[in-house]
Structures are given as structure tokens and as C-alpha cells.
Amino acid sequence: MQTTDHAPIIAIAMLAARADGVVDSAEQRAVDAVAARLGHPDVERFAQQISAGQLRVQDLAPALSDKEARRSA
């Protein structure tokens, strides 16, 4: 996994948490843990882009560098 994978992984985690239309506290803690582990500061920007429909899994997944990154996502 490369550092360039961090942003797409965090965004995919956020999309997964919102998949059912509700982000509960357990899902939010999981997203926060991923963001803290990977150290990417743009979580607020991702949330805005996801809400606006600008980030989609099918656009983010191809950006992942390898199997390890895809597994992490």
C-alpha cells in the first residue's frame, strides 16, 4: 500500500458507512479510526464531496495501487 492510497481508502470507508443512509456511532468510530491510522486530514472535505455525490466507490477503487490497498478499503 502506498501513501497515495490513503485518501481513497478513507473516502471508501466513509461511503460504506453512509451506504444505508445513516451513519451510526459505531460506523463513525470506524471511519475515525481509519482516518487516524492513515493520518489523512481531509475528512471534512470528503464528507462534503460525498454529500454532493462527487465521490463514488467505482471512481475511487481503480485508484488503489495494489491488493493490500483494496483489502484495506
C-alpha positions as CSV (number, residue, x, y, z in Angstrom):
1,M,0.0,0.0,0.0
2,Q,1.2,3.5,-0.9
3,T,0.6,6.8,0.7
4,T,-1.5,7.7,-2.4
5,D,-3.9,5.0,-1.3
6,H,-4.8,6.8,2.0
7,A,-7.3,9.3,0.6
8,P,-9.3,6.8,-1.5
9,I,-9.4,4.3,1.4
10,I,-10.7,6.9,3.8
11,A,-13.3,8.0,1.3
12,I,-14.4,4.5,0.6
13,A,-14.8,3.9,4.3
14,M,-16.9,7.0,4.6
15,L,-19.1,5.9,1.6
16,A,-19.5,2.4,3.2
17,A,-20.6,4.0,6.5
18,R,-23.3,6.0,4.7
19,A,-24.5,3.2,2.4
20,D,-27.7,2.7,4.4
21,G,-28.4,6.4,4.7
22,V,-27.4,6.6,8.4
23,V,-24.0,6.8,10.0
24,D,-24.3,5.4,13.5
25,S,-21.8,5.9,16.2
26,A,-20.0,2.6,15.6
27,E,-19.6,3.4,11.9
28,Q,-18.4,6.9,12.8
29,R,-15.8,5.5,15.2
30,A,-14.6,3.1,12.5
31,V,-14.2,5.9,10.0
32,D,-12.4,8.0,12.6
33,A,-10.1,5.1,13.4
34,V,-9.2,4.6,9.7
35,A,-8.5,8.3,9.3
36,A,-6.4,8.4,12.4
37,R,-4.4,5.3,11.4
38,L,-3.7,6.6,7.9
39,G,-3.2,10.2,9.0
40,H,-5.1,12.0,6.3
41,P,-6.6,15.4,7.2
42,D,-9.3,15.9,4.5
43,V,-12.2,14.0,6.2
44,E,-14.4,17.1,6.2
45,R,-13.7,17.8,2.5
46,F,-14.5,14.1,1.7
47,A,-17.8,14.4,3.7
48,Q,-18.8,17.4,1.6
49,Q,-17.8,15.7,-1.7
50,I,-19.7,12.5,-0.7
51,S,-22.8,14.5,0.2
52,A,-22.6,16.3,-3.1
53,G,-22.3,13.0,-5.0
54,Q,-18.8,13.8,-6.2
55,L,-17.1,10.7,-4.8
56,R,-18.2,7.3,-5.7
57,V,-16.7,3.9,-5.0
58,Q,-16.5,3.0,-8.7
59,D,-14.3,6.1,-9.2
60,L,-12.1,5.6,-6.2
61,A,-11.4,1.9,-6.3
62,P,-9.4,1.9,-9.5
63,A,-7.0,4.5,-7.9
64,L,-5.9,1.9,-5.3
65,S,-2.4,0.7,-6.0
66,D,-2.5,-3.0,-5.1
67,K,-4.3,-5.9,-3.5
68,E,-3.3,-4.8,0.0
69,A,-4.8,-1.3,-0.5
70,R,-8.0,-2.9,-2.0
71,R,-8.3,-5.2,1.1
72,S,-7.8,-2.3,3.4
73,A,-10.5,-0.3,1.7
